[in-house]
Amino acid sequence: MANRSSEKGEPTTSSPEIVPRTRLTRRAFLGVVGAGVGTLAVGGLTWKAVQGGVFATGTGPAYAAWDALGAPGDATLALVSAAVLAANAHNTQPWLFRVSPDRIDLFADPTRTIGAMDPLLRERDLSLGCALENLVLAGPAHGLATTVALLPEASDPTHIARVNLGATATAASPLYAAIANRHTDRNAYDTSRTVALAQLDALGALVDTPDVGLAWFVRDAEKATFGELTLRATEAIIADPQQATDDYAWYRSSWDEIQTKKDGITIDPSGQSALIRALSKIVRVTQQQNNDGWLNGMRTIQVPTAAAFGAIVVRNPTDRIQRLTAGRAWQRLHLSATNAGLAVQPICQVPERIDRETTAGLPADFTTAMTSLLPSGTHAVMTFRIGHPTTTALRSPRRPASEVLL
């Protein structure tokens, strides 16, 4: 499917204030909380800060998988170590692997879903496609050629892919080299810099299969339309009791929970300031506070600072092969963007509301609105923003390869 840019010419940007993110040190934290409170209060808060992981961002067993890539060991298992670092919806990590010397089988874990946020399992298939792409990219880096068969067993819908392995010359590609550095960037992007159409076209070339394509929104009018649609979709999710509940179920608020479960959405890579992240680790955040922060971040940072928006589109959004292929394309795009020094973030509230409309029998509000933005006969399965980063995106927790084997 052909790549589509909205207009020939450079994309335009608005110029909202960029909110810088700084690292909160123990000294800075004490300076903030110490103003106007007693020594005992400061001591108590400091203890809670230590217990909450305020000074240990991105460390511990929950983050060890990021450092395991490329470590000496079994070559076949190394492919799984790459796969678990893939992009995935809500950091559910919905994968399981069966490993043998000449084959790796990828399975969906049916317990790792996000309910009404993904009623058609579209995002789960995209996530599994991302994991498969990392696995395939890791093959040559470890002297293994890969041959992929998607959905190899009609009787088992959880069997996502069979990857046969053979010997090949060892060669690590630039995309493989980016795997450990790829992180979703929810921070403000640099509004003084555009992303050139040549860069967007190069990324679009990575989406190179007949039924999967990429549409860019770079004109001010299109950006404003998609941005407003995304904000409305965010509000609709928050107002939908089942979607809001299923969304919040994957938020991890305590340090112990993060280190034990090694999954879910955490405060560190959220794009919030260092102080807000610290306070959220000390005082438990309610669902309403989480929703308010999410909507505010979308409204003041993530939508207005995007240099452009994009949509990965397919011909048939219920076709699992197309969804898995779209996931593989997204992983390649994100890795390539990482190598190019660009920041990207999935913002999929509109497709999530479209799926909700489809399965709950709701009026086709978002379905109709999104159709008007896309090439005829296509459907968005993944929407995202792109721009130049203003800070370093932080890691998300991950289960290591050893915990996802059958």
N, C-alpha and C positions, 0 to 999 in steps of 0.2 A: 504494500500500500504506500502510495507516495507521501512524502513528508509535506506538510503544509505550513507555510509562514503566513502571517496575517497580512503583511504588506511589504513591498520592496522598500528598503530604506532602514535606517537604524531604529531600534526600539526606543521608546521614550520612557522617561521616569518622572515621578513626582519627587518632591524634596521635603519629606517629613523629617522631624528631628530624629537622629539616630541615638538609640539608648545604648551606651557602651556597657559591656559586661566586664567586671573585674573579679579577680580571685580574692576571696575573703580569707585573710590570714587570721591566726589566733589573736595577734596584737590588734588588728583592725576590729575584729569582733568584740574584743574586750572594750575597746574605745567606744564602740557604739552602745553596747548594752550597759556599760559602766556609768554613762551620763545620767545622773539623777537617781541611781539606785545604790543600795548599800553593798558592802563587801560580801555579806552572806548571799545576797541575791545574785551578785555577779558570779560567785563561786558555784551556786546552784545552776545557773544558766550555763556556765562553762562545762560543768559535768554533763548536763543534758546535751550540750553541743558535741562533746566527745562521744557520748553514747549514741547520738544521732548521726554520726559520721560527717559532721560539718567540716572537719579538718582532714577527712580521708576520702575526698571525692575521687571516684574512679579506681578505687583500690579494693583489695579483698578478693575472696573466691569468686564473687559474682562478676568480676571483670578479668579474671585470669585468662579466659579464652582468647582475648584480644592479643595477649602476649605469647600464646601457644602456637600461633601460625608460624610455620617454618622451623619449629623446634625439631631436633633429631627424633626419629622414631619410625614407626611403620608407615610406609608410603601410602597405602590404601586408607588408613585412618586419617592421614594428613588431609585427604580430600574432604572428609567429613568435618575436620577442624576448620577448613575454609568455608564449608557450607553453612555452618552455624553462625557465621558472622554476616550473613546476608540481611538485607533489608526485609522487614516483615511488619504486618499490621499490628499495632498496639503492642509490639514486642511479645506477641504470643508464642513465637517460635514453634509453629504447629507441625513440626517434622520429627520423624523417626527414621533410622537407617538400619538396614541389615547389610553387614559387610562380610565378604568372602574374598579370597585372594584374587579372583578374576572378575568380580562383579560387586556393585553396590546397588541396593534397592532402596528407593526413597518412598516413604509412606507418610500419609497425613495422619496426625494424631487427632482423632475425633473429639478428644476432651478439651482441646485448645481452640475454642471458637469464641467469638464476641457477640453471640446471640443476635439480638435485633439490630445491632450495628452492621452485621454481615449475614443477613438471612439467606442469601443465595450462595454463600461461601465463595463469593467472588474474590474477596481480599485474601482468604486463605489460599486459594489457587495462585494468586499473584505472589504471595509470600513463598510458596513452595517453588514457583518458577525462579524466584530470586535465589533460593538455596541451591537449586539445580545448576544455575548458571555459575555460581561460585565454585561448585564442585567440579564442573567441566573445565573451568579456567585453571583450577589447581592441578588437573591431570598432567599436562606436559611439564609443569614445574617440578613434578616428582617422577618424571620418566614414564608416565602412563597416558596412553591414548584412550579416549572415551567414545563410545557409541551409545547413543541415547534412544530408547524406545519409550514414548509417553503412553500412560494409561495401558500398560501391557496386559492387564487381566480385566476383561469386561465384568467378571463376577465379583471383583473386589475394587470398589471405587476409591478406596484409600491407598491403593498401590499406584503411586503417581508416576514413577519412572523406574526403568531398569537400565542401569548404566554398565555396559560390558567394558572390561578393561584389557588393554594389551600394552606391550612394550613400545616405547617411542623414544626419540632423542630428548634429553632433558632441556627444556627451554621455558623460562618464565616470561610471560607476556607483561606489558605495562599494566593491563587491567588486573592481572593477578597481583602485581606489586602494590596496587592501590587498595586491596581488600581490607587490610588492617588499618588503613587510614580513612576509610569511608565511614562517615557518621552523618546522621540527619542534622541539619543546621536550622534550628528554630529561632535563631537570634535575628536581630535587625540586619538587613543587608545594606551595602553602601549605595545610597541613592545618588551619589555623584558620578557613578560609573554605570554605563550600559553594558549589556552583553551583546556583542556584535552579531549581526545576522549570520556571518560566516561561521561563528561558533555554534549558533543554534542549528544551522544546517548540518554541521559536522556531527552534532549529537543526534540529529534526526536520521542521519545515515546509518546509525547503529540499529535503528528499528527497520529491519530490512526483509520482512516476510510479507507475503501477499495479503493476508487478512489482518495485519496489525500495522498501525501507522501512528504518526505523531502530529498533533496540531499545536501551533504556537499562538498565543495571544500577546501581541506586542504593541498594538496601537492603544492610545489612551482610552478610546471608547470601549474597546474590547476588554481591556484590563479592568476598567471601572465596572463593566457589566459582570464579568466573572467574579471580581472581588466582592461586589454587593451580593451576588448570588451565594457566594461562600459564607458571607456573614449571616445571611438569612438562613442558610442551611445549618449553620452552627447554632443559631437561636432555636431552630426547629428541633434539633437533636436534644438540646437542653430542656425544651418544653415537652418532649416526648418521654413519659415516665419510664417506659421499657428500654428505649435506647439509652437514656441517661444512666439508668441503673447498670445496664450491661457494659457501657463505656467505663464507668467508674470502677467496676469490678476488677479491672486490670491495672488500676493505679496502685503503686507500692509506696507507702509513706514511711515505714520504719526501716531503719538500717538493718535490723535483724531479719525482717521480711525480705528485703532486697538480697541479702547475702544467702538466705536459705533458698528462696525460690529462683533467683537469678533470671527473672523475666519481668515483663510488665513495664508500664510507663512510670518513670521516676522524675523527681523535680530537677535533677542536675542538668539533663539535656533539654530542658523545657524552654530555654530562652529567657527565663526570668533573671533578674539581677542577683548578684552574689548574696546580698542581704536577704532578699525574699527567699532564696533557696535555703539559706541558713535557718531562718525563722521557721520555714516549713518543716525542717528536720527536727525542730525543738518542740513545736506546738502542732499537734495533729490537725491537718487541713480537712474541713468538712466537704461533703460533696458539693454544696452550694458555693463554698469558697473556691473550690477547684473549677467549677463551671464559670464563675465570675472571672477568674484569672484567665481561663482559656479564651473566653469571648473577648476580654479586654486585650489580651495578647494578639489575637487575630485582628482586632479592630485598629490597634495603635502601632503594631510592629510588623506582623507577618504579611498582612495584605498590603499596606501602604508602602513598604520598603522593597517589594518584589520588583526586579527589573523586568520580568516577564512571567507569564504563566504558561503552563503546557498541559496537554492532555494526551495520554496514550489511548488510542481508539482501536476498536475492533469492529468487524462486520456483525458478529453475533455475540452479544455479551453473555449468553448462557453456554456457549461452546467452551468446554473446559480446555481443549487443546489451545484455543486462541487465548484464553486467560493465562495459562501456563507460559505460553510464548510471550505474552505481554509482560509477565513477571520477569522472564529472562531478559527482555529488552530493557526494562526499567533498571535492572541491576547493572547491565552494561552501561547504560546512560549515566547512572549515578557514579560508577567507578571512573568513567571517562571524565565527568565533570570534576571529580576529585583531583584527577591528574592535571586538569586544566586550571586548578585553583578556584573553581566555582563552587558555590553553595547551593544545595537543593533541599527541598522539604516537601514530602507528600502533604497535600491538604485535600483530603478526599471526602469532605462533608457532603458535597453535592452528589457524587455517586452513591454515598451511603443513604441519603434521603431518597434518591431514585429507587434504590432497591427496596427501601421501606414502603414507598408508594406502591411498588409492584406487588409486594407480598401481603400488605395490610389492606389493600383495596382503597388507598387514599387517592384524592384527586392528583392528577399528573402535573402538579405545579412545577417541580424541579425538572421532571422529565422533559416537559415542553420547553422550558427556558434553556436547558442545556443543548437541546437539539438545534436550536437556532444559532448556536455558536460553532457547531461542528460541520465538517464536510458531510454532504448528503450520504445517507446510508450507513453512517458510523455511529458508534456509541462509546462514550468515555468509560474506561474501566479504572483509570488512574489519573488523578489531576495533581498538579504540583506547582511550586514556585521556584524561581531560579534567580540568582544574583551573585554579587561579589561579597564575600564574607567580611565582617568587621571584627571577628574574634574567632577563636578556635572552638569548634563544636566538641562537646564532651561525649564520652562513651555511654552506652547503655549496657545494662547487665546482660550476660549471656550464659546459658548452660554449655558446658564443655562437651566435646564429642563423646566422652565416656558416659555422659548421662542421657544420651539420645539414641543409644544403640539397642536394637532388639536382640 
